[in-house]
Amino acid sequence: MKRILYILFSLSFLAACSNNEPTIIEGETAQGVRFYLVKKPEEKRVAIKIAWLSDWAYGEDNNPIAPYIGAQLLLAGGAVGFPAGVAGEKFADWDSQGFINTNSDYAFGELYFEKAYLSETIEIAQAHLHKPLFEEKWRARIEDEFAKKITEVKKQPIAKGFNVARAIVMGDQPLRRYLSLDQQDLLNGVERSDIVRWHEKTIVSDPHSVVITGDLSESEAEQAVDQLLAGLPKRQKSLSKIIEANYEATTIVLHEESAAQSQLIFIAAMPPVHEGHAFADIMLQRALGYGETSVLHKTVREQLRASYFFEAGFAQYNTNNRFLFMTGAVDDAKLEKSVAAIKAAYGEFKRVGTAGQLTELKEPLIDSMKKIKEDYYHLNTTTFENVLTGFKASRVLNLLDELNDVTQADVQKRLEDAFPQFDDFIVIAVSKNPEALPGACVIAHVNEVERCLAPRDKAI
């Protein structure tokens, strides 16, 4: 009898645990907005993330600074019924948070709050999305702080190097101006009318993606989405986002008298995220240039003693334009030797890959995948990123299985098929020595990049 009771208790416990597992529902509101509800039983907080398509960065006549200032001003500059500063005070009282961010292809809205304050939080957020005041005092303050911050960042050799990289890849296309934020654009600033136009064109009633996470019913989620987007206009026709991208290998030295150390940067094209193989990419990136056991750290730091660290990573200019980079600050006297050593080390990495390292490389990723379902924020963010890149929302519930299924052969094939050969890399050095890399094209300013390049003929 005791054993029967124990078995019944165990089954009940497992059923309760199962009921606490997150589930994903695809829904559509009364206003026709499609959304995903990630239902997390007994979660007291709610997360909402929205992506609006944006083509602002591709418009010849668009002020490139408008989205950056507009995103901050939207929630800080007040709204009809809520003078500037009130939203921040209310949100602080309720432990709520709200953000607007932008990139080349989207504007993002984020809300995090206690379920008990759902209606109040939605009311304030909707007012700021629909009828923002864009108060001049706040606009001037945000623009001034933004310009100072960006100007300071742009002084760093690594920022100057990646600025050169964008000029190489994109020339003077609008997207490059949006990403690089030239000093003249910062000096010119942005008019309120630019921000208003960006807002009207971008923050619309038919977003690209909506993901809600929390212990909500489907009807509660539907109502929250429609209330949040109430009163907004429909999306207008978008501009083309095709850009001419030139990743042809070249070597450029940016002569920078003030550089205390040289900055070395390598970039080369990679397939976009939506084509898959994320786990293989992450493991290869970690093996190549993440931490003290990585190929690049051992080569540049331990063997050459030329840098404190040298790293590898992925970045993208837009959704279809992704690249692999390797970078680090390097001793001026060892710059040429560093390039040669990295070439040899990368070539060996391409040959042997991560042989014998798969278990070690998987361990931190397994820990991260296990934690996703435990935290409402990470559950929401990971689901949102999957939806945004064209994967099924339900993928987030099976990421651990997907990771466990990756084999050594999968990783090696990805390395062979997708990672560039060393000779495909663009090489950029920011150095006070104009002769740091023999044979390189030497420039004194990013505006001179074009004379180092062949004619552009590749569109992505």
Secondary structure, DSSP 8 states (H G I E B T S, - for coil): -HHHHHHHHHHHHHHHHHHTS-EEEEEE-TTS-EEEEEE-TT--EEEEEEEEE--GGG-TTS-TTHHHHHHHHHHHS-BTTB-TTHHHHHHHHHT-EEEEEE-SSEEEEEEEEEGGGHHHHHHHHHHHHHSB---HHHHHHHHHHHHHHHHHHTTSHHHHHHHHHHHHHHTT-HHHHHHH--HHHHHH---HHHHHHHHHHHS-SS-SEEEEEES--HHHHHHHHHHHTTT------------B------EEEEE-TT-SSEEEEEEEEE--GGG--HHHHHHHHHHHHSSTTSHHIIIIIIIS---S--EEEEEEEETTEEEEEEEEEE-GGGHHHHHHHHHHHHHHHHHHTTTT-HHHHHHHHHHHHHHHTT-HHHHHHHHHHHHHTT--GGGGGGHHHHHHT--HHHHHHHHHHHS--GGG-EEEEEES-TTSSTT-EEESSGGGGGGGS-----B-
